[in-house]
């Protein structure tokens, strides 16, 4: 656990060091930059997946409601209504 904490502290130090003017001047920042860009891309993909699934869920619900509204109009209901045996009579 101490090794993990030390690695996280080192990554935090690199991020702070490279956030300033050292981004293109220092060798350590040029080595760190692709890793930071990759991590940002992974986070962006995860967020995009959740946003896309939220949109898809709502589009499916809207399409289902729209299809149900088309099926349940008065002319269709009159054409399929059963007029056979009625136990109340």
RAPEDA-V461807 format. One record per residue. PHI is phi in radians with two decimals (NA if undefined). BURIAL is I if it has 9 or more other C-alpha atoms within 8 Angstrom, else O. Layout:
BEGIN
phi->[PHI;PHI]
burial->[BURIAL;BURIAL]
END
This chain:
BEGIN
phi->[NA;-1.16;-1.15;-1.10;-1.11;-1.14;-1.12;-1.14;-1.13;-1.15;-1.13;-1.12;-1.10;-1.08;-1.11;-1.20;-1.16;-1.47;-1.30;-1.60;-1.36;-1.44;-1.02;-1.77;-1.54;-1.62;-1.14;-1.12;-1.28;-1.16;-1.37;-1.41;-1.01;-1.09;-1.16;-1.16;-1.14;-1.12;-1.13;-1.14;-1.16;-1.13;-1.09;-1.11;-1.14;-1.13;-1.11;-1.09;-1.08;-1.20;-1.14;-1.11;-1.18;-1.14;-1.12;-1.10;-1.07;-1.25;-1.18;-1.09;-1.13;-1.14;-1.12;-1.15;-1.08;-1.15;-1.14;-1.15;-1.18;-1.25;-1.30;-1.66;-1.33;-1.12;-1.13;-1.16;-1.11;-1.17;-1.32;-1.88;-1.17;-1.48;-2.08;-1.55;-1.09;-2.17;-1.17;-1.35;-1.60]
burial->[O;O;O;O;O;O;O;O;O;O;O;O;O;I;O;O;I;I;O;O;O;I;I;O;O;O;O;O;I;I;O;I;O;O;O;O;O;O;O;O;O;O;O;O;O;O;O;O;O;O;O;O;O;O;O;O;O;O;O;O;O;O;O;O;O;O;O;O;O;O;O;O;O;O;O;I;I;O;O;O;O;O;O;O;O;O;O;O;O]
END
